Amino acid sequence: YTQSGNSCVVTLPTTGGKTYYISSSTGSDSYTSTQAQNSATPWKTIAKVNAQTFQPDDQILFNKNDTWREQLVVPSSGTSGHPITFISFGSGNAPIISGSNIVTGWTQYSGNIYVANVGSITAPTQLYVGGTFYDIAHYPDSGYLLATSDSVDTTSIIDSNLTLTSGQIVGATVITKAVPWALSTTIATAYNAATHKITLDSNVYGTSIMHTNYGFYLQNMLWMLDAPGEWFYDSSAGKLYLWTTGSDNPNSHTVEVSSRSYGIYDNGKNYVTIQNLAITEANQYDVNISQANNLITSNLSISGGQVGIFVNDTVANSTIQNNSVQNTLSNGIQVGWVANNNITISNNTINNAGNVGTSPKESNGGLYIVGSSNTINGNTITNSGYIGIYYYGDQTLVENNSIDESCLVLDDCGGIYTSDGSMGSNPSWTSTISGNTVKNSIGNFSGTPYSHSQAEGIYLDDFSHGYTVTNNNVYNTEDMGIFIHTGYNNTVTGNSVYGAKSYGFLVNENSGGAPSGTVHDNVVTGNKFETIGTGAAANHYS
């Protein structure tokens, strides 16, 4: 295919493989495999595709303007130079593989709240009315409740300002912000009204306790459904409750609730190309790739879902390019947790990762990359709830990306962030951050005792070493422009920083787990640092 601007022309190569057509609007699964090779007699369902065994160079074409509410499970591998390709045909909008189901049959429950029977479904994470995201019912309606005393353990919160009953709290989902940079999801198992103590089923964050003036909120109980634009699913009764933003009958809208874990799943199938499809509203991952090598995902239009594209478990030699990822509850594109190597992530557009709805969401980054010898270049990342580009690993190139509006939900973060989380046990690591534009690192200190943001432009955190940071432009950061925190053997050269509210450049050595002498041999030369605060343009402190 070729691409110009926002349009592309698909040219199917002449191969020795076969071409199969799929149409949810005109197809039939009763057609033979030979008939399905004619666009006039396509198969109907993705289930039919999943049941096939394809050969190298085969192409599976989905009809534009059609929608499937199914999961595509890639059934076969291609070979080197002869991939199996999933693509679109026809004219119109990209074919949609949706992770959601339409909900109908609404009746009035109470006031502006309506209810529908949906039966037993996987606990949904998203609901959309006319394509607009609605939040799960939560308390309070905005912002955080605050702990009023330090807890004595890692699984409790004390809030003497609570006026709720035990019945309103026990069983609720509790989202805790025990540290500035993360949200954790727990369940309330007990509440002692005399001591104002909420007991949780898991830790508020690692080994941290809930300190005074750190935030939390409750969600996912019917009594919290008290405002337009909210919903609640009662799993025991199989009922879905909804209050529309127009306070009207949902039967007059298209209501969709996320019902499938993923849209496309490739587990161990190699040499596969997936392009020119739309994948939406999966409960977890719109595209889920595991233990598969030599893949190309290209020109996908992804919206909703927890994570747009999730690549994990030793994937290698693959390309993620020219995709649009919008409005995910967490990360836009995630490569990790387990290391993945020789992956190119290029020319993707990611917007509103971890930044949807009114209640704060947990996320790691617009792009979150773990592995070695990876290339991250030419991506545009905007309006991220946390970090724009978060990467961890050796021999990584982060080049010519544009990051705007980062750290809108969480704090202690950067437009580009990296660290050696293994506390310096990888002394030979090297990486390059070059030619990027990072602007408007905002930060969000609500739900913490802080009165200022800790949002940096480029942030080399704990034990970062062997990095070259060169020829980047950084604008308008709420804290530092470029920040090295307990790092060594880094080179910072040829960068321009303007409008940093604290320092244009800072090296900091502190006692937070870093032995004395951790900061050394950092070379800083040929940069321009300009601040709009009272701090020096460049500084070091320990």
Backbone torsions as a table, in degrees:
resi	resn	phi	psi	omega
1	TYR	NA	162.0	171.9
2	THR	-124.2	153.8	-178.1
3	GLN	-129.1	137.7	174.7
4	SER	-138.0	114.1	-176.7
5	GLY	63.8	-127.3	-178.5
6	ASN	-96.7	5.4	-178.5
7	SER	-114.8	157.0	177.8
8	CYS	-142.6	152.1	176.9
9	VAL	-115.6	124.0	-178.6
10	VAL	-95.6	123.5	174.5
11	THR	-116.1	112.7	-178.0
12	LEU	-78.1	126.1	-178.0
13	PRO	-70.6	152.4	173.5
14	THR	-79.6	118.6	-175.6
15	THR	-133.0	176.1	175.0
16	GLY	-85.6	-1.7	-178.3
17	GLY	-83.9	178.5	179.1
18	LYS	-106.1	154.0	179.4
19	THR	-113.8	125.8	-179.7
20	TYR	-114.8	140.0	-177.1
21	TYR	-110.3	141.9	-178.9
22	ILE	-131.6	129.7	176.9
23	SER	-143.6	120.9	177.8
24	SER	-72.9	-19.8	-176.1
25	SER	-93.1	-30.4	-175.5
26	THR	-124.1	-3.8	-172.5
27	GLY	-86.3	173.8	175.6
28	SER	-149.5	132.6	178.3
29	ASP	-74.6	-6.5	177.2
30	SER	-78.9	-12.8	177.3
31	TYR	-67.5	145.9	176.8
32	THR	-74.2	168.9	177.5
33	SER	-64.3	-29.6	176.3
34	THR	-70.0	-44.3	177.9
35	GLN	-62.9	-36.1	-177.8
36	ALA	-68.3	-8.4	175.0
37	GLN	-85.9	6.9	175.2
38	ASN	-116.2	128.5	-176.4
39	SER	-64.2	-16.1	177.9
40	ALA	-81.2	-15.7	-178.5
41	THR	-133.5	63.8	-175.7
42	PRO	-81.4	161.5	166.9
43	TRP	-69.8	163.7	-174.9
44	LYS	-101.8	-43.7	-167.7
45	THR	-111.3	157.6	172.3
46	ILE	-71.3	-30.0	176.7
47	ALA	-56.2	-36.9	177.0
48	LYS	-64.3	-40.8	177.8
49	VAL	-63.7	-44.8	-177.7
50	ASN	-59.7	-27.4	-175.3
51	ALA	-85.7	-3.3	-176.0
52	GLN	-89.9	163.3	166.8
53	THR	-115.1	111.9	-178.3
54	PHE	-96.1	162.2	-178.4
55	GLN	-113.8	158.1	176.1
56	PRO	-50.7	140.0	-177.9
57	ASP	78.0	-2.7	174.0
58	ASP	-67.8	148.7	178.4
59	GLN	-127.9	134.7	179.7
60	ILE	-116.4	115.6	-171.7
61	LEU	-109.3	127.3	179.8
62	PHE	-102.6	134.0	-175.3
63	ASN	-70.0	129.6	176.0
64	LYS	-63.1	152.1	-177.2
65	ASN	74.9	-3.7	178.4
66	ASP	-93.0	157.2	177.7
67	THR	-130.2	137.2	174.1
68	TRP	-120.4	129.9	173.5
69	ARG	-103.8	67.5	-177.9
70	GLU	-145.4	177.4	174.9
71	GLN	-112.3	130.7	174.3
72	LEU	-89.8	117.5	175.8
73	VAL	-108.9	109.7	-175.8
74	VAL	-58.6	119.4	-171.0
75	PRO	-91.1	-16.1	-170.2
76	SER	-146.8	158.1	175.8
77	SER	-100.1	150.7	166.4
78	GLY	-91.0	-160.6	175.9
79	THR	-135.1	172.0	-177.9
80	SER	-57.4	123.8	-178.6
81	GLY	78.9	-3.0	-177.4
82	HIS	-138.7	68.5	-176.5
83	PRO	-74.5	163.6	164.5
84	ILE	-92.0	130.5	-171.2
85	THR	-118.8	132.1	173.1
86	PHE	-111.6	122.1	-169.3
87	ILE	-152.3	-177.8	-178.5
88	SER	-110.2	165.1	171.4
89	PHE	-144.1	166.9	179.9
90	GLY	90.4	-163.5	-179.2
91	SER	-124.9	157.6	178.9
92	GLY	111.8	-153.8	-177.2
93	ASN	-78.2	154.6	179.2
94	ALA	-58.1	141.0	175.9
95	PRO	-61.9	142.9	-173.6
96	ILE	-109.6	129.6	166.5
97	ILE	-107.5	110.0	-171.5
98	SER	-104.0	136.9	175.1
99	GLY	-87.9	3.0	-176.4
100	SER	-113.1	161.9	172.8
101	ASN	-116.3	150.5	176.2
102	ILE	-81.1	136.4	179.6
103	VAL	-110.4	127.9	178.6
104	THR	-128.1	-176.9	175.8
105	GLY	73.5	39.5	-179.2
106	TRP	-77.5	139.4	172.5
107	THR	-129.8	155.5	-178.0
108	GLN	-70.2	131.0	178.0
109	TYR	-98.0	-55.7	179.6
110	SER	-163.7	123.9	179.0
111	GLY	58.1	-120.2	-178.8
112	ASN	-92.8	4.5	-178.9
113	ILE	-94.2	131.5	178.3
114	TYR	-116.6	158.2	-177.1
115	VAL	-133.6	146.5	176.4
116	ALA	-137.8	144.7	175.8
117	ASN	-84.0	119.4	178.4
118	VAL	-118.8	-6.5	179.2
119	GLY	74.3	-164.7	-178.0
120	SER	-83.5	112.2	178.8
121	ILE	-129.1	160.4	173.4
122	THR	-58.1	132.8	-176.0
123	ALA	-48.5	114.1	-175.0
124	PRO	-73.2	148.5	176.4
125	THR	-104.8	-15.1	-174.7
126	GLN	-142.5	149.5	169.9
127	LEU	-140.0	139.0	-177.5
128	TYR	-127.9	136.6	174.4
129	VAL	-118.9	114.6	-175.6
130	GLY	57.8	31.9	179.4
131	GLY	85.1	-2.4	-179.8
132	THR	-95.5	130.8	-179.2
133	PHE	-69.6	134.3	173.6
134	TYR	-114.7	144.6	178.5
135	ASP	-83.8	148.8	167.2
136	ILE	-61.6	141.8	179.4
137	ALA	-53.7	133.9	-175.2
138	HIS	-146.0	163.0	178.8
139	TYR	-138.5	128.3	-0.9
140	PRO	-74.1	175.0	-176.4
141	ASP	-68.1	-22.2	174.9
142	SER	-150.5	153.5	176.9
143	GLY	72.4	-157.3	-173.5
144	TYR	-124.4	152.4	156.3
145	LEU	-79.8	157.9	-176.8
146	LEU	-124.4	137.4	173.1
147	ALA	-64.9	137.3	-178.5
148	THR	-101.3	-11.1	176.6
149	SER	-146.1	156.4	174.6
150	ASP	-68.7	135.2	173.6
151	SER	-74.3	161.0	179.7
152	VAL	-99.0	-3.1	179.4
153	ASP	-146.1	178.5	-174.4
154	THR	-90.1	1.1	-174.6
155	THR	-126.0	34.8	178.9
156	SER	-150.9	161.4	177.0
157	ILE	-134.2	139.0	174.7
158	ILE	-116.1	122.5	178.9
159	ASP	-140.6	100.2	-176.8
160	SER	-73.8	-7.4	178.9
161	ASN	-89.1	-6.3	-179.9
162	LEU	-66.1	135.4	176.6
163	THR	-117.5	18.5	-177.7
164	LEU	-89.0	162.7	176.9
165	THR	-92.8	166.4	176.6
166	SER	-59.7	-38.4	-179.7
167	GLY	-64.7	-26.4	177.7
168	GLN	-81.7	-19.8	-174.0
169	ILE	-103.8	-47.4	-175.0
170	VAL	-63.9	129.1	-177.0
171	GLY	95.0	-12.8	179.1
172	ALA	-74.3	149.9	168.5
173	THR	-75.2	133.9	-179.7
174	VAL	-118.2	120.5	177.1
175	ILE	-99.1	117.9	-175.8
176	THR	-109.6	142.0	172.8
177	LYS	-116.7	75.5	-176.4
178	ALA	-80.3	-15.2	175.0
179	VAL	-136.1	158.2	-175.9
180	PRO	-65.8	-22.2	-168.4
181	TRP	-103.4	6.5	-176.0
182	ALA	-155.0	154.1	169.8
183	LEU	-117.6	140.0	177.8
184	SER	-119.2	146.5	-179.4
185	THR	-107.4	123.2	-179.6
186	THR	-134.2	177.0	176.0
187	ILE	-123.9	135.4	176.3
188	ALA	-76.0	122.7	-179.2
189	THR	-105.4	-18.1	179.0
190	ALA	-159.9	156.6	175.3
191	TYR	-143.1	127.2	176.9
192	ASN	-106.0	106.3	-176.2
193	ALA	-65.6	-29.0	-178.0
194	ALA	-69.9	-38.5	-178.8
195	THR	-102.0	-2.8	-179.6
196	HIS	59.7	34.7	-175.4
197	LYS	-105.7	124.4	172.2
198	ILE	-96.6	125.8	176.2
199	THR	-98.7	135.7	-173.6
200	LEU	-113.5	161.8	-179.2
201	ASP	-84.9	-7.9	179.6
202	SER	-155.1	174.3	-174.8
203	ASN	-68.2	149.2	178.2
204	VAL	-69.8	-31.6	171.4
205	TYR	-177.7	106.6	178.5
206	GLY	53.3	-126.8	179.4
207	THR	-96.8	7.3	-179.5
208	SER	-74.2	149.9	167.6
209	ILE	-99.6	168.7	176.9
210	MET	-86.1	107.7	-178.6
211	HIS	-86.3	163.0	178.3
212	THR	-56.1	136.1	176.9
213	ASN	71.7	12.7	166.5
214	TYR	-90.6	151.8	-165.1
215	GLY	-100.1	161.5	172.6
216	PHE	-158.4	161.7	169.9
217	TYR	-145.9	162.5	-177.9
218	LEU	-107.2	150.7	175.8
219	GLN	-153.5	166.0	168.8
220	ASN	75.2	45.3	167.3
221	MET	-137.0	150.1	-173.0
222	LEU	-62.1	-37.5	-177.7
223	TRP	-62.9	-21.1	179.6
224	MET	-78.2	-11.4	179.7
225	LEU	-77.9	82.9	-171.0
226	ASP	-129.8	15.0	-177.8
227	ALA	-152.7	154.2	176.7
228	PRO	-60.5	149.9	177.2
229	GLY	83.4	22.6	-179.8
230	GLU	-129.7	162.4	-180.0
231	TRP	-150.9	166.3	178.3
232	PHE	-150.8	136.4	176.0
233	TYR	-110.3	121.1	176.4
234	ASP	-92.8	100.5	-175.2
235	SER	-67.6	-30.1	-177.9
236	SER	-71.4	-31.8	-178.9
237	ALA	-103.3	-9.5	-177.7
238	GLY	66.2	36.2	-177.3
239	LYS	-118.9	143.6	178.5
240	LEU	-115.6	127.4	-178.8
241	TYR	-110.9	143.9	-172.4
242	LEU	-151.0	138.0	171.5
243	TRP	-122.9	110.4	-177.0
244	THR	-74.2	159.4	179.5
245	THR	-65.4	-25.0	176.4
246	GLY	-91.6	4.0	-178.4
247	SER	52.8	36.8	-178.0
248	ASP	-117.7	-177.4	-177.6
249	ASN	-73.4	123.1	-179.3
250	PRO	-63.2	-16.6	178.7
251	ASN	-62.8	-16.4	178.8
252	SER	-90.4	4.8	179.7
253	HIS	-126.7	164.2	168.1
254	THR	-88.9	113.1	-179.4
255	VAL	-108.0	124.9	-179.7
256	GLU	-123.1	136.4	177.8
257	VAL	-123.8	133.2	-177.9
258	SER	-62.7	131.1	-170.4
259	SER	-134.7	-12.2	-179.3
260	ARG	-125.0	145.2	-173.4
261	SER	-66.0	-31.5	-177.2
262	TYR	-149.5	165.0	174.0
263	GLY	-95.7	-48.8	177.7
264	ILE	-126.8	135.1	-179.7
265	TYR	-131.1	124.1	173.9
266	ASP	-119.9	109.8	179.7
267	ASN	-114.1	94.7	174.1
268	GLY	79.3	13.3	177.2
269	LYS	-98.6	118.5	-172.2
270	ASN	-96.5	163.4	177.3
271	TYR	53.1	62.5	179.8
272	VAL	-126.6	138.5	174.6
273	THR	-117.7	130.4	178.2
274	ILE	-126.1	119.8	-175.6
275	GLN	-153.2	156.5	173.6
276	ASN	60.2	35.1	174.4
277	LEU	-119.5	160.2	173.3
278	ALA	-111.4	131.0	179.0
279	ILE	-126.5	127.9	-170.3
280	THR	-136.9	148.2	157.9
281	GLU	59.3	34.0	174.6
282	ALA	-72.0	150.8	-179.7
283	ASN	-62.6	-35.6	178.8
284	GLN	-120.8	-80.0	-173.1
285	TYR	-114.5	125.3	175.5
286	ASP	-63.8	-46.9	174.2
287	VAL	-124.3	124.3	-175.6
288	ASN	-122.4	115.7	-177.6
289	ILE	-121.8	126.5	-176.0
290	SER	-139.6	133.5	174.5
291	GLN	51.7	38.2	-179.5
292	ALA	-127.1	140.1	-177.3
293	ASN	-118.5	160.3	175.0
294	ASN	58.4	51.8	178.3
295	LEU	-107.1	152.8	170.5
296	ILE	-128.0	123.9	167.7
297	THR	-115.1	121.8	-169.7
298	SER	-144.1	139.9	175.0
299	ASN	55.1	36.3	174.2
300	LEU	-87.1	144.0	174.5
301	SER	-108.7	110.1	-171.9
302	ILE	-119.4	133.8	176.5
303	SER	-145.1	147.8	-177.9
304	GLY	70.4	-166.9	-175.9
305	GLY	84.9	162.2	172.4
306	GLN	-70.0	-51.4	176.7
307	VAL	-127.3	137.1	-177.5
308	GLY	-69.4	-63.7	176.9
309	ILE	-122.0	121.2	-178.1
310	PHE	-117.1	117.5	-178.4
311	VAL	-119.6	122.9	-171.8
312	ASN	-151.0	161.4	169.6
313	ASP	70.8	66.2	171.6
314	THR	60.3	42.0	170.4
315	VAL	-76.2	142.8	-177.6
316	ALA	-144.9	160.1	171.2
317	ASN	55.1	50.6	-175.0
318	SER	-131.6	163.2	-176.6
319	THR	-130.3	133.0	174.9
320	ILE	-122.1	107.4	-168.9
321	GLN	-143.3	148.1	171.0
322	ASN	57.6	28.7	177.8
323	ASN	-95.1	152.5	172.5
324	SER	-110.1	122.3	-179.2
325	VAL	-124.1	118.8	-172.6
326	GLN	-128.9	139.9	163.1
327	ASN	59.4	46.8	174.2
328	THR	-87.3	149.0	179.9
329	LEU	-69.1	-28.3	179.6
330	SER	-127.2	-126.8	-173.6
331	ASN	-72.8	148.5	176.5
332	GLY	-74.7	-61.1	174.6
333	ILE	-126.0	125.5	-178.7
334	GLN	-123.5	122.0	174.7
335	VAL	-114.5	97.6	-173.2
336	GLY	138.8	163.5	42.9
337	TRP	-88.0	-45.4	179.1
338	VAL	-70.3	143.9	-173.3
339	ALA	-58.8	136.8	178.6
340	ASN	-129.1	134.7	-167.2
341	ASN	-122.9	152.8	176.5
342	ASN	56.2	49.6	177.8
343	ILE	-113.8	133.7	176.2
344	THR	-105.1	124.3	177.4
345	ILE	-117.3	103.5	-169.7
346	SER	-137.4	144.0	170.2
347	ASN	56.9	32.2	173.6
348	ASN	-91.1	151.8	175.1
349	THR	-113.5	121.9	-176.3
350	ILE	-126.9	126.1	-177.0
351	ASN	-135.8	137.7	175.4
352	ASN	61.1	40.8	173.0
353	ALA	-75.4	119.0	-178.2
354	GLY	69.6	22.4	-175.8
355	ASN	-140.1	59.8	178.2
356	VAL	-127.9	152.1	177.8
357	GLY	74.8	-172.7	-177.6
358	THR	-101.7	-23.3	178.6
359	SER	-89.7	141.0	-177.5
360	PRO	-61.8	142.4	-178.7
361	LYS	-119.0	147.9	176.5
362	GLU	-82.9	134.6	175.4
363	SER	-156.0	164.4	175.9
364	ASN	-106.4	-40.1	-179.2
365	GLY	-177.7	158.9	169.6
366	GLY	-56.8	-47.7	168.7
367	LEU	-117.7	128.8	177.9
368	TYR	-127.7	113.6	-169.3
369	ILE	-127.0	126.0	173.7
370	VAL	-123.6	127.2	178.6
371	GLY	146.5	-177.5	-176.2
372	SER	-120.1	155.0	177.2
373	SER	57.9	38.4	177.9
374	ASN	-100.5	151.5	178.5
375	THR	-120.5	128.1	179.9
376	ILE	-123.3	102.5	-173.9
377	ASN	-143.6	145.8	172.4
378	GLY	71.2	16.0	-179.4
379	ASN	-86.7	149.8	175.8
380	THR	-116.1	119.2	-173.1
381	ILE	-127.6	121.4	-176.0
382	THR	-131.7	150.5	170.0
383	ASN	56.5	51.2	-178.8
384	SER	-86.4	139.6	176.2
385	GLY	-65.2	-34.2	177.8
386	TYR	-127.2	-123.5	-172.6
387	ILE	-77.8	148.2	175.4
388	GLY	-71.5	-61.5	175.1
389	ILE	-124.2	119.6	178.2
390	TYR	-116.1	117.9	179.2
391	TYR	-137.4	154.7	-175.7
392	TYR	-148.2	119.2	178.4
393	GLY	148.8	169.8	-174.0
394	ASP	-87.0	151.4	172.0
395	GLN	52.4	46.9	177.8
396	THR	-101.1	136.4	176.4
397	LEU	-109.8	120.0	176.4
398	VAL	-114.4	106.1	-165.0
399	GLU	-139.8	134.0	169.6
400	ASN	57.9	35.9	173.7
401	ASN	-94.8	156.1	176.4
402	SER	-118.0	120.9	-178.2
403	ILE	-123.4	124.0	-178.3
404	ASP	-135.6	135.6	177.5
405	GLU	61.0	79.0	176.7
406	SER	-110.3	163.9	172.8
407	CYS	61.7	46.1	-177.8
408	LEU	-85.4	-16.1	-178.6
409	VAL	-116.6	-39.5	-178.1
410	LEU	-114.8	177.6	-173.5
411	ASP	-134.5	-178.5	-175.9
412	ASP	56.0	70.0	-166.4
413	CYS	-159.2	-175.6	179.4
414	GLY	-154.2	165.0	172.6
415	GLY	-62.3	-44.0	169.9
416	ILE	-123.7	130.4	-175.2
417	TYR	-135.2	140.3	172.4
418	THR	-152.1	163.5	176.3
419	SER	-161.6	167.2	166.6
420	ASP	-104.4	86.8	-175.3
421	GLY	-65.1	-9.6	178.2
422	SER	-87.6	17.0	174.0
423	MET	58.5	44.5	172.1
424	GLY	84.3	14.8	-178.0
425	SER	-85.5	4.7	178.0
426	ASN	-120.1	67.1	-170.2
427	PRO	-66.1	-17.6	-176.8
428	SER	-95.4	3.5	-178.1
429	TRP	-61.6	144.2	171.7
430	THR	-141.5	147.6	175.5
431	SER	-155.7	162.3	-179.1
432	THR	-129.2	133.2	173.7
433	ILE	-117.9	108.6	-167.5
434	SER	-140.2	136.8	168.6
435	GLY	68.3	19.8	-179.7
436	ASN	-89.5	153.5	171.5
437	THR	-111.7	120.0	-178.9
438	VAL	-123.2	119.9	178.9
439	LYS	-139.7	153.5	174.6
440	ASN	59.3	58.3	167.2
441	SER	-81.8	109.1	-165.3
442	ILE	-93.8	-55.7	-176.2
443	GLY	81.7	152.9	-179.7
444	ASN	-144.8	103.6	-176.7
445	PHE	-95.4	8.0	175.1
446	SER	-61.7	146.3	-175.3
447	GLY	77.2	17.1	175.1
448	THR	-137.2	166.0	177.4
449	PRO	-81.3	1.5	-176.0
450	TYR	-80.4	156.5	178.7
451	SER	-115.2	9.3	178.2
452	HIS	-148.0	159.0	-178.1
453	SER	-84.1	151.3	173.3
454	GLN	-117.9	58.1	-178.5
455	ALA	-107.3	120.0	-176.3
456	GLU	-105.2	166.1	173.4
457	GLY	-78.2	-67.5	174.8
458	ILE	-118.7	125.5	-168.0
459	TYR	-125.8	109.6	172.5
460	LEU	-99.0	103.2	-171.6
461	ASP	-91.8	-163.9	-166.9
462	ASP	-34.6	117.8	172.9
463	PHE	64.1	18.6	175.7
464	SER	-60.3	134.3	-177.6
465	HIS	-155.7	152.6	178.7
466	GLY	76.3	17.1	-179.1
467	TYR	-93.7	141.4	168.7
468	THR	-110.4	118.8	179.5
469	VAL	-112.5	109.0	-168.3
470	THR	-143.1	140.6	171.4
471	ASN	57.8	34.2	175.0
472	ASN	-96.4	151.4	174.6
473	ASN	-113.4	124.4	-176.6
474	VAL	-125.0	127.9	-176.4
475	TYR	-130.8	142.4	164.3
476	ASN	54.0	69.5	175.5
477	THR	-108.6	142.4	-178.5
478	GLU	-71.4	-18.4	178.7
479	ASP	-128.6	-109.9	-177.7
480	MET	-92.0	152.7	173.5
481	GLY	-76.0	-56.1	174.5
482	ILE	-127.9	129.1	-172.6
483	PHE	-131.0	122.0	171.0
484	ILE	-107.2	117.8	-178.1
485	HIS	-110.6	110.7	-177.9
486	THR	47.5	56.4	-179.9
487	GLY	-124.0	164.7	-175.8
488	TYR	-149.6	160.2	177.9
489	ASN	54.7	38.8	176.6
490	ASN	-106.6	150.9	176.6
491	THR	-119.2	125.0	179.5
492	VAL	-121.1	110.8	-172.3
493	THR	-147.2	141.8	172.4
494	GLY	70.7	18.6	-179.1
495	ASN	-93.4	154.9	175.6
496	SER	-121.8	125.6	179.6
497	VAL	-124.3	124.3	178.9
498	TYR	-130.4	141.1	171.9
499	GLY	74.5	26.6	173.1
500	ALA	-75.9	132.3	-175.5
501	LYS	-82.0	-13.9	174.9
502	SER	-114.3	-99.2	178.2
503	TYR	-108.7	145.4	171.7
504	GLY	-66.7	-37.6	177.4
505	PHE	-145.9	138.4	179.1
506	LEU	-144.6	135.3	167.0
507	VAL	-111.4	129.0	-175.2
508	ASN	-128.9	128.1	171.6
509	GLU	-117.0	121.2	177.4
510	ASN	-130.4	-179.3	-172.4
511	SER	-93.5	11.1	-176.4
512	GLY	-73.0	64.2	178.2
513	GLY	89.5	-2.7	-177.9
514	ALA	-99.4	125.4	178.2
515	PRO	-67.3	155.4	178.5
516	SER	-57.5	138.9	179.7
517	GLY	88.2	10.1	-179.8
518	THR	-66.1	-33.0	-179.6
519	VAL	-90.3	114.6	178.5
520	HIS	-163.6	156.6	172.6
521	ASP	57.0	34.8	170.0
522	ASN	-88.7	127.9	-178.2
523	VAL	-106.2	121.5	-177.6
524	VAL	-124.9	113.2	-173.4
525	THR	-151.8	144.8	171.7
526	GLY	67.7	27.6	-180.0
527	ASN	-103.4	162.4	172.1
528	LYS	-117.9	117.6	-179.3
529	PHE	-119.2	123.0	178.2
530	GLU	-131.6	131.2	179.6
531	THR	-115.3	161.1	173.3
532	ILE	-117.7	9.2	177.0
533	GLY	-104.3	-160.8	-177.1
534	THR	-95.8	-5.8	-178.6
535	GLY	-77.2	164.1	176.0
536	ALA	-68.5	160.4	178.0
537	ALA	-63.0	-37.9	178.1
538	ALA	-142.0	147.2	-175.5
539	ASN	-158.2	163.4	171.7
540	HIS	-137.7	135.0	171.4
541	TYR	-147.3	158.3	-179.0
542	SER	-138.1	NA	NA
